[in-house]
């Protein structure tokens, strides 16, 4: 059994997953992101939810409205318009984004979902 605090937010971003024949062009997504900070067993307080929520909002605020680039990608845009995510893929993947958010927040797991019916979600668990 675990006790968790979940944080939810959303961002609107662009990316170019060159590894995908179907989607390998610049396009945008509205991502709905859920991150959980968990501890094994039952706990009256897992984490200061207000502080964790503020860190989450600040992180998403740095990404929102930007072009999300993988660190393996060469992008010619002004610095303030790009957010680089550590990723070896030729373009940012949802999997890399989920891991990056988990790493920065110290989250137990992160789910990154594209908006819309039938749209995929990407999940990373530590």
N, C-alpha and C positions, 0 to 999 in steps of 0.2 A: 504494500500500500504506500502511496505517496500523497503528499499534500502540495498543491500547486497554486500559484498566482498566475493567471493568464492576463496578458496585455494584448490589446487589439488596436490596429491602426491601418491606415491606407496611404498609398503614394501613387502618383501619376508620373510615369517615367517613359523614356524611350531606350531602345537598345537594338543591336543588330547581331543576332546569333548566326554568324557566317557558317557554322557547322550544320545548319538546317537547310536542306534544299527548299522546303516549303516556306520557311519564314526568314530566310537569310537576307532580309532587307531591313532598312531602318523602319521601325514601327513602334507604337506605344502601347502601354498597358496601364490599367488601373489595377494595382495589386492590393489585395486585402491580406494583411499580415497578422498572424497570431504568434506570440512568443510566450513560453511558460517557464517560470522559475520554480523548480520543485525540490522538495527534500523528502527523503525516505521516512516513512511512518507518518503519524499524525502530529501536526504542530499548530499551536494556537496562532502563531505568526511565522510565516515562511520568510518574508522579506518586507521591508517598508514599501508598501504598494505605491504610495505617493512618490517616493524617490525613484523607484524602478520605472514608474509610468513617465516621469519627467525625463529620465535618461532615454527611454524608448521614443518619446515625442521628439527630443532633440536629434536623435539619430535619424529618424524618418524625415525630419525637417531638412537635414543636410542632403538627403537623396531626392526629395520631392521636386518635381519639375526639371530634373536633370537627365542627361544622357548617362545611362549606367554602362560603363565600359569594364571589360575584364582586363586584368593586368597584362594579359598576353596580346591585347589589341592596341593598334596604333590609331589614335583618333586626333583629328585636327580641328579642335574646337577650343574656344577660350576656357581657361582654367575654371572659372566659376560656373560653367555650364556642364561640367563632367563630374561624375562621382565614380572613382575606380574601386572595383571589388577584386580582391585576390582570387584569381581563377585562371586555370591553364587552358580553358576552352577558347576557341576562336569566336569571341563574343560572349556576353554574359548569359549564363544559364540561371534558371530559377533555383536549381540545386545549390549553385555557388552563392547566390544571394541569401538563401536560407542559412547556410553555414556561416557566412560572414556576420549576419545579424546575431546568430547564436553566440559566436565568438566574442563579439563586442559587448553583448549584454550579460554574458555568462549564463545564458538561458539553457535549460534542460532540453528543450526542443523548440523548433520554429517551423511554422507552416506559411508558405507564400502561395497565395491563390490568385490566379487571373480572374477578373470579374466576368460574369456572364454564365449562362447555363451551359453545362458541358465543358467548361473551361478547366484546364488542369490545375492541380495544386502540387507544390513541391515541398517535401518534408525532410527536415534534418533533425536527428536526435543524437545527443551525446551519449 
